[in-house]
């Protein structure tokens, strides 16, 4: 299963539609007074679509990523237009200001933080002739999020291991790639040290408890993905062997989750879980020796998970359609 230009075009049509769709909208918004009773677009003039703020962020990431992979993408002009419309200094200043209001320290932390940095990295690496303009417009928001992530890591005593938005490892996996691409050694060092502090001594992870009924991230596999970026080629296999010994015998990790109702916003998360597992498994396999006993199990699991959920992305109900294409892209690219 590969990402073709036809599939990339179909994926981009999804955020191109939903990034301008304000409702339905799931907002997480602290009201400090009656003046804060605002519409999604009034609060977030850039990231108001796609049902929630973070999905809008990675919707833009998907557009840039597909445009980079396929410069002749038939949706190229639509992508340019939507970025020109939203990635302006004025609108990004409003997005940045939202974070600077009292009581909003935890807004989109850490999932949205990770995706903002992933989007900033994609803008910096884009070959689009207007990407530098969009990147500059977003820079104040990027720096605000970077600062907030640094502050968060300085006080987060324990990692959050849930399979949803608050998962620490997922955000750090995106953020460390940004830090390295931006040559931000201070941020990279903070992430490496935090990751080693949170996860370096983990052994015998209870992966047989996965999945939870509304998860779209595997806490076990995402942690292993992050540590593959943190540890060197010698240290990582040894850590993995202690963390997930006999992974091939963890049936509930190796078999895809069953999705009983793709119109339910929470149960639809399980398609995302299957796809994000593929992303993690591919990265893990690349950082293990070719003769490692986990290789065959991971390869088989990758195919099963793709078969279970990939065909349910394009044309999916809005419960999954507003975000699943980004996870499908991670799975196919990874």
Secondary structure, 3 states (H helix, E strand, C coil): CCCCHHHHHHHHHHHHHHCCCCCCCCCCCCCCCHHHCCCHHHHCCCCCCCCCHHHHHHHHHHHHHHHHHCCCCCCHHHHHHHHHHHCCHHHHHHHHHHHCCCCCCCCCCCHHHHHHHHHHHHHHHCCCCCHHHHHHHHHHHHHHHHHHHHHHHHHCCCCCCCCCCCCHHHHHHHHHHHHHHCCCHHHHHHHHHHHHHHHCCCCCCCHHHCCCCCCCCCHHHHHHHHHHHHCCHHHHHHHHHHHCCCHHHCHHHHCCCCCCCCCCCCCCHHHHHHHHHHHHHHHHHHCCCCCCCHHHHHHHHHHHHHHHHHHHCCCCCHHHHCCHHHHHHHHHHC
